[in-house]
Amino acid sequence: MGARFLDHEARAAFKQAVEAIENASSAEIVVAVRRRSSGYFHANLIVGIGVAFAALAAMLFLDQAFGTVAILVDPFILGALAAAAVELLPGLKRLLTPGSVRRREVRNAARAAFVERGVHNTMDRSGILIYISWLEQQIALVADSGVINAFTIEALEAAERYINTEMSKGGAAVARALESYKTRLGVVLPRREGDVNELPDAIDDDMGDK
């Protein structure tokens, strides 16, 4: 699923969106895509403990006789295997994590990426990070002060909500939603003559080769 989200079509769409916005305005767009923003290891723990107790109960109450060593050891082995298997089930981690927790982790990771990628280093403080976290199925927009002053925080929050609605449709849909803001950004952050591209346009991702 993660591979399909950032397939060739999506990469081309993001490239087009970034170029369109930067050609129409002085905004500097950086797109970062992450498999997840946190480990959410509580989900592994919940599943592991649940499976271990279920296995122990089965061994204690089934008519079949089990040896003492098996009763003491096997439930823990099954629980550990189940906990490890959760790493292959991002949807289960999402299900077992409250939405508020996922949102907090995505927001914190987005702010860290904003600094790590140097999005705050543009001359006019016009950088915008589009942070996409696949496991959480959430997107965060982090903008520098120049963008906030011109575009307003309310408009940015509205844009973030709208772009998030496209997440389930795939990466290309998210890119098209992003590109739809090129005209408005061009109005509030007009492109200056001699504007230079200050930040890399390539997608920063950890999704692997697609």
Residue frames as qw, qx, qy, qz and C-alpha x, y, z in Angstrom:
[[0.000, 0.883, 0.469, 0.000, 0.00, 0.00, 0.00],
 [0.307, -0.791, 0.096, 0.520, 2.77, 2.44, 0.86],
 [0.409, -0.129, 0.601, 0.674, 4.47, 1.73, -2.45],
 [0.212, 0.595, 0.673, 0.385, 1.29, 2.45, -4.36],
 [0.126, -0.900, -0.293, 0.295, 0.77, 5.74, -2.53],
 [0.094, -0.818, 0.332, 0.461, 4.07, 7.09, -3.82],
 [0.780, 0.249, 0.506, 0.273, 4.13, 5.43, -7.23],
 [0.431, 0.057, 0.363, 0.824, 5.50, 6.94, -10.43],
 [0.011, -0.708, -0.499, -0.500, 2.29, 8.82, -11.14],
 [0.443, -0.847, -0.262, 0.132, 2.33, 10.36, -7.66],
 [0.580, -0.392, 0.139, 0.701, 5.98, 11.36, -7.92],
 [0.287, 0.316, 0.446, 0.787, 5.34, 13.05, -11.25],
 [0.195, -0.803, -0.467, -0.315, 2.28, 14.82, -9.82],
 [0.527, -0.747, -0.137, 0.381, 4.23, 16.12, -6.83],
 [0.507, -0.112, 0.285, 0.806, 7.00, 17.34, -9.12],
 [0.097, 0.546, 0.494, 0.670, 4.44, 19.20, -11.21],
 [0.363, -0.839, -0.403, -0.053, 2.72, 20.65, -8.13],
 [0.560, -0.577, -0.013, 0.594, 5.95, 21.95, -6.60],
 [0.382, 0.057, 0.380, 0.840, 7.07, 23.50, -9.88],
 [0.033, -0.679, -0.542, -0.494, 3.65, 25.06, -10.50],
 [0.423, -0.845, -0.297, 0.137, 3.50, 26.68, -7.06],
 [0.547, -0.497, 0.126, 0.662, 7.08, 27.90, -7.16],
 [0.320, 0.242, 0.469, 0.787, 6.62, 29.32, -10.67],
 [0.142, -0.733, -0.493, -0.447, 3.50, 31.17, -9.57],
 [0.466, -0.870, -0.065, -0.147, 4.70, 32.45, -6.19],
 [0.173, 0.707, -0.587, 0.355, 7.71, 33.05, -3.98],
 [0.821, -0.395, 0.300, -0.283, 6.77, 30.08, -1.77],
 [0.254, 0.483, -0.838, -0.024, 9.35, 27.32, -1.40],
 [0.889, -0.151, 0.012, -0.431, 7.72, 23.89, -1.19],
 [0.087, 0.402, -0.906, 0.098, 9.30, 20.81, 0.36],
 [0.864, -0.126, -0.191, -0.448, 7.49, 17.46, 0.31],
 [0.028, -0.399, 0.881, -0.254, 8.47, 14.83, 2.88],
 [0.844, -0.110, -0.293, -0.436, 6.86, 11.37, 2.91],
 [0.116, -0.426, 0.831, -0.337, 7.41, 9.00, 5.81],
 [0.456, -0.144, -0.865, -0.154, 6.26, 5.43, 6.41],
 [0.527, -0.685, -0.503, 0.011, 5.33, 6.42, 9.94],
 [0.023, 0.790, -0.201, 0.579, 5.98, 9.15, 12.47],
 [0.429, -0.538, 0.586, -0.427, 6.32, 6.96, 15.57],
 [0.162, 0.199, -0.966, -0.027, 6.83, 3.31, 16.51],
 [0.705, -0.222, -0.041, -0.672, 3.49, 2.94, 18.38],
 [0.338, 0.224, -0.905, 0.129, 4.95, -0.02, 20.23],
 [0.450, -0.037, 0.583, -0.676, 1.98, -0.06, 22.61],
 [0.797, 0.245, -0.167, -0.525, 0.12, -1.81, 19.77],
 [0.563, 0.314, -0.762, 0.059, 2.71, -4.60, 19.74],
 [0.041, -0.178, 0.784, -0.593, 2.37, -4.88, 23.51],
 [0.639, 0.071, 0.265, -0.719, -1.44, -5.02, 23.43],
 [0.823, 0.272, -0.363, -0.341, -1.50, -7.74, 20.79],
 [0.432, 0.346, -0.797, 0.241, 1.35, -9.71, 22.37],
 [0.220, -0.127, 0.718, -0.648, -0.24, -9.74, 25.82],
 [0.727, 0.142, 0.101, -0.664, -3.66, -10.54, 24.39],
 [0.772, 0.298, -0.528, -0.190, -2.36, -13.52, 22.42],
 [0.245, 0.302, -0.828, 0.403, -0.29, -14.79, 25.35],
 [0.412, -0.048, 0.591, -0.692, -3.29, -14.72, 27.70],
 [0.801, 0.223, -0.105, -0.546, -5.53, -16.32, 25.09],
 [0.636, 0.333, -0.696, 0.004, -2.99, -19.11, 24.56],
 [0.016, 0.221, -0.806, 0.548, -2.61, -19.62, 28.30],
 [0.610, 0.041, 0.356, -0.707, -6.37, -19.79, 28.79],
 [0.807, 0.279, -0.358, -0.377, -6.71, -22.30, 25.98],
 [0.477, 0.312, -0.795, 0.207, -4.01, -24.53, 27.43],
 [0.157, -0.148, 0.719, -0.661, -5.57, -24.39, 30.90],
 [0.594, 0.168, 0.394, -0.680, -9.18, -25.06, 29.92],
 [0.664, 0.320, -0.524, -0.426, -8.95, -27.36, 26.91],
 [0.953, -0.213, 0.107, -0.189, -9.47, -31.07, 27.52],
 [0.810, 0.398, -0.303, 0.306, -6.05, -31.81, 26.04],
 [0.694, -0.662, 0.000, 0.283, -3.29, -32.11, 28.62],
 [0.449, 0.788, -0.245, 0.342, -0.21, -29.89, 28.35],
 [0.746, -0.117, -0.384, 0.531, 3.05, -30.23, 30.19],
 [0.361, -0.815, -0.219, 0.397, 4.07, -27.72, 32.84],
 [0.408, -0.316, 0.317, 0.796, 6.94, -26.38, 30.74],
 [0.164, 0.410, 0.632, 0.637, 4.65, -25.87, 27.75],
 [0.195, -0.844, -0.498, -0.035, 2.13, -23.97, 29.89],
 [0.421, -0.739, -0.035, 0.524, 4.87, -21.74, 31.27],
 [0.357, -0.347, 0.445, 0.745, 6.73, -21.10, 28.01],
 [0.309, 0.363, 0.728, 0.492, 4.51, -21.51, 24.94],
 [0.060, 0.887, 0.455, -0.050, 2.09, -18.61, 25.63],
 [0.244, -0.803, 0.152, 0.521, 5.02, -16.21, 25.92],
 [0.383, -0.130, 0.663, 0.630, 6.51, -17.48, 22.66],
 [0.220, 0.603, 0.701, 0.310, 3.20, -17.06, 20.85],
 [0.095, -0.923, -0.268, 0.259, 2.74, -13.63, 22.37],
 [0.329, -0.603, 0.356, 0.634, 6.19, -12.54, 21.27],
 [0.336, 0.143, 0.733, 0.574, 5.59, -13.80, 17.73],
 [0.108, 0.785, 0.598, 0.117, 2.24, -12.00, 17.58],
 [0.200, -0.872, -0.050, 0.445, 3.81, -8.77, 18.85],
 [0.346, -0.359, 0.539, 0.679, 6.51, -8.98, 16.18],
 [0.301, 0.406, 0.761, 0.407, 3.91, -9.65, 13.47],
 [0.053, 0.868, 0.397, -0.293, 2.20, -6.35, 14.26],
 [0.218, -0.579, 0.327, 0.714, 5.11, -4.59, 12.56],
 [0.160, 0.068, 0.780, 0.601, 3.76, -6.00, 9.29],
 [0.045, -0.657, -0.736, -0.160, 0.25, -4.67, 9.97],
 [0.142, 0.081, -0.108, 0.981, 0.31, -0.85, 9.91],
 [0.418, -0.437, -0.405, -0.686, -3.48, -0.77, 9.76],
 [0.685, -0.475, -0.544, 0.104, -3.66, -2.58, 13.11],
 [0.442, -0.165, -0.297, 0.831, -1.26, -0.10, 14.69],
 [0.113, -0.257, -0.184, -0.942, -3.44, 2.70, 13.35],
 [0.575, -0.472, -0.533, -0.403, -6.57, 1.02, 14.77],
 [0.701, -0.447, -0.467, 0.300, -5.02, 0.56, 18.22],
 [0.377, -0.111, -0.160, 0.905, -3.76, 4.15, 18.47],
 [0.095, 0.786, 0.484, -0.372, -6.14, 7.01, 19.35],
 [0.464, 0.737, 0.278, 0.405, -6.49, 9.63, 16.64],
 [0.185, -0.977, 0.082, -0.072, -5.27, 12.37, 18.97],
 [0.682, -0.514, 0.417, 0.313, -2.05, 10.45, 19.63],
 [0.691, 0.308, 0.454, 0.471, -1.43, 9.86, 15.93],
 [0.225, 0.912, 0.182, 0.291, -2.06, 13.52, 15.18],
 [0.407, -0.883, 0.216, 0.094, 0.36, 14.61, 17.91],
 [0.732, -0.269, 0.474, 0.409, 3.12, 12.32, 16.66],
 [0.568, 0.562, 0.401, 0.448, 2.66, 13.46, 13.06],
 [0.011, 0.982, 0.057, 0.181, 2.75, 17.11, 14.08],
 [0.545, -0.742, 0.330, 0.210, 5.89, 16.63, 16.19],
 [0.731, -0.005, 0.505, 0.458, 7.64, 14.71, 13.42],
 [0.423, 0.771, 0.324, 0.350, 6.64, 17.36, 10.88],
 [0.173, -0.979, 0.103, -0.024, 8.11, 20.15, 12.99],
 [0.658, -0.494, 0.459, 0.335, 11.34, 18.19, 13.39],
 [0.668, 0.320, 0.500, 0.449, 11.53, 17.59, 9.62],
 [0.189, 0.956, 0.176, 0.139, 10.90, 21.30, 9.01],
 [0.316, -0.874, 0.344, 0.132, 14.08, 22.12, 10.93],
 [0.719, -0.231, 0.575, 0.313, 16.12, 19.16, 9.66],
 [0.600, 0.504, 0.487, 0.386, 15.36, 19.99, 6.04],
 [0.306, -0.236, 0.048, 0.921, 16.20, 23.67, 6.57],
 [0.113, 0.671, 0.632, 0.371, 12.79, 24.84, 5.38],
 [0.254, -0.899, -0.261, 0.245, 13.20, 27.83, 7.71],
 [0.532, -0.402, 0.241, 0.706, 16.33, 29.04, 5.93],
 [0.411, 0.605, 0.469, 0.495, 14.77, 30.86, 2.97],
 [0.266, 0.149, -0.054, 0.951, 15.50, 34.55, 2.51],
 [0.345, -0.325, -0.137, -0.870, 11.85, 35.64, 2.78],
 [0.278, -0.034, 0.821, -0.498, 10.87, 32.97, 5.32],
 [0.647, 0.242, -0.152, -0.707, 8.59, 31.55, 2.65],
 [0.206, 0.204, -0.952, -0.094, 9.15, 27.81, 3.13],
 [0.780, -0.116, 0.135, -0.600, 6.27, 25.34, 3.42],
 [0.035, -0.246, 0.969, -0.003, 6.76, 21.71, 4.40],
 [0.805, -0.024, -0.201, -0.558, 4.17, 19.21, 3.20],
 [0.113, -0.352, 0.900, -0.233, 4.69, 16.32, 5.61],
 [0.806, 0.006, -0.303, -0.508, 2.90, 13.08, 4.72],
 [0.242, -0.344, 0.866, -0.271, 2.88, 10.15, 7.15],
 [0.512, 0.041, -0.696, -0.501, 1.53, 6.98, 5.55],
 [0.280, -0.180, -0.910, 0.247, 0.84, 4.74, 8.56],
 [0.054, 0.389, 0.535, -0.748, -1.20, 7.45, 10.26],
 [0.224, 0.587, 0.655, 0.419, -2.85, 8.47, 6.96],
 [0.151, -0.910, -0.262, 0.282, -2.29, 12.09, 7.93],
 [0.526, 0.490, 0.090, 0.690, -0.68, 15.16, 6.42],
 [0.343, -0.783, -0.230, 0.466, 0.71, 18.18, 8.26],
 [0.430, 0.738, 0.076, 0.515, 1.59, 21.54, 6.75],
 [0.541, -0.629, -0.127, 0.544, 4.32, 23.48, 8.52],
 [0.408, 0.785, 0.175, 0.433, 4.91, 26.98, 7.20],
 [0.489, -0.042, -0.224, 0.842, 7.51, 29.63, 7.98],
 [0.065, -0.584, -0.414, 0.696, 6.60, 33.03, 9.38],
 [0.078, 0.267, -0.352, -0.894, 6.51, 34.79, 6.02],
 [0.248, -0.226, -0.825, -0.455, 3.86, 32.38, 4.75],
 [0.220, -0.531, -0.752, 0.323, 1.81, 32.56, 7.95],
 [0.043, -0.484, -0.168, 0.858, 1.80, 36.36, 7.87],
 [0.211, 0.209, -0.468, -0.832, 0.70, 36.49, 4.23],
 [0.391, -0.130, -0.820, -0.398, -1.57, 33.45, 4.02],
 [0.546, -0.434, 0.254, -0.670, -2.86, 33.44, 7.64],
 [0.143, -0.214, 0.937, -0.234, -2.84, 30.51, 10.02],
 [0.633, 0.275, 0.495, -0.527, -6.58, 29.94, 9.48],
 [0.683, 0.570, -0.254, -0.378, -6.11, 29.55, 5.73],
 [0.226, 0.476, -0.850, 0.024, -3.21, 27.15, 6.28],
 [0.371, -0.036, 0.837, -0.401, -5.30, 25.04, 8.63],
 [0.716, 0.435, 0.221, -0.500, -8.12, 24.95, 6.09],
 [0.541, 0.593, -0.548, -0.234, -5.66, 23.91, 3.37],
 [0.037, -0.337, 0.920, -0.195, -4.30, 21.18, 5.63],
 [0.578, 0.164, 0.646, -0.470, -7.79, 19.83, 6.28],
 [0.718, 0.548, -0.058, -0.426, -8.61, 19.81, 2.58],
 [0.394, 0.563, -0.720, -0.095, -5.39, 18.10, 1.53],
 [0.276, -0.209, 0.882, -0.319, -5.93, 15.49, 4.26],
 [0.737, 0.284, 0.361, -0.496, -9.28, 14.55, 2.69],
 [0.693, 0.581, -0.343, -0.254, -7.37, 13.44, -0.42],
 [0.218, -0.561, 0.796, -0.072, -4.97, 11.13, 1.44],
 [0.688, 0.049, 0.699, -0.187, -7.11, 8.01, 0.98],
 [0.721, 0.653, 0.109, -0.205, -7.21, 8.59, -2.79],
 [0.870, 0.139, 0.126, 0.456, -3.44, 8.24, -3.20],
 [0.475, -0.420, 0.081, 0.769, -0.38, 10.37, -3.67],
 [0.217, 0.281, 0.485, 0.799, -1.39, 11.81, -7.03],
 [0.220, -0.776, -0.525, -0.270, -4.65, 13.11, -5.55],
 [0.496, -0.714, -0.173, 0.462, -2.76, 14.75, -2.68],
 [0.429, -0.139, 0.297, 0.842, -0.40, 16.38, -5.18],
 [0.054, 0.527, 0.546, 0.649, -3.31, 17.75, -7.21],
 [0.365, -0.833, -0.415, 0.032, -4.90, 19.16, -4.06],
 [0.519, -0.522, 0.030, 0.676, -1.61, 20.84, -3.23],
 [0.328, 0.124, 0.440, 0.827, -1.28, 22.29, -6.72],
 [0.039, -0.748, -0.592, -0.296, -4.76, 23.81, -6.47],
 [0.362, -0.835, -0.211, 0.356, -3.31, 26.43, -4.10],
 [0.584, 0.060, 0.220, 0.779, -0.86, 27.85, -6.63],
 [0.081, 0.679, 0.329, 0.651, -3.07, 30.80, -7.59],
 [0.476, -0.848, -0.203, -0.117, -3.86, 31.82, -4.03],
 [0.720, -0.445, 0.064, 0.528, -0.24, 31.54, -2.99],
 [0.482, 0.318, 0.288, 0.764, 0.70, 33.60, -6.03],
 [0.120, -0.830, -0.282, -0.465, -1.61, 36.37, -4.84],
 [0.569, -0.822, -0.015, -0.025, -0.40, 36.55, -1.23],
 [0.604, -0.538, 0.412, 0.419, 3.23, 35.63, -1.99],
 [0.645, 0.754, -0.015, -0.127, 3.89, 37.01, -5.48],
 [0.860, 0.023, 0.160, 0.483, 6.97, 35.80, -7.26],
 [0.116, -0.883, 0.155, 0.428, 9.69, 38.44, -7.41],
 [0.664, 0.709, -0.237, 0.023, 11.84, 39.09, -10.45],
 [0.314, 0.608, -0.676, 0.274, 15.05, 37.10, -10.15],
 [0.785, -0.392, 0.310, -0.365, 13.54, 34.68, -7.64],
 [0.335, 0.436, -0.835, -0.019, 15.85, 31.70, -7.14],
 [0.868, -0.247, -0.374, -0.214, 15.01, 28.18, -6.02],
 [0.147, -0.694, 0.563, -0.424, 16.39, 28.01, -2.49],
 [0.617, -0.254, 0.682, -0.300, 15.31, 24.51, -1.45],
 [0.043, -0.138, 0.926, 0.349, 15.54, 21.10, -3.20],
 [0.631, 0.073, -0.141, -0.760, 12.41, 20.12, -5.10],
 [0.505, 0.090, -0.850, -0.122, 12.94, 16.35, -4.92],
 [0.763, -0.488, -0.171, -0.387, 10.62, 14.40, -2.60],
 [0.003, 0.473, -0.780, 0.409, 12.28, 13.51, 0.68],
 [0.863, -0.179, -0.080, -0.466, 10.99, 10.03, 1.48],
 [0.228, -0.423, 0.866, -0.139, 11.85, 6.78, 3.21],
 [0.836, 0.192, 0.217, -0.467, 9.44, 4.65, 1.20],
 [0.636, -0.159, 0.695, 0.297, 12.14, 2.86, -0.77],
 [0.018, 0.211, -0.624, -0.752, 12.45, 2.48, -4.53],
 [0.592, 0.424, 0.473, -0.496, 9.18, 2.51, -6.40]]
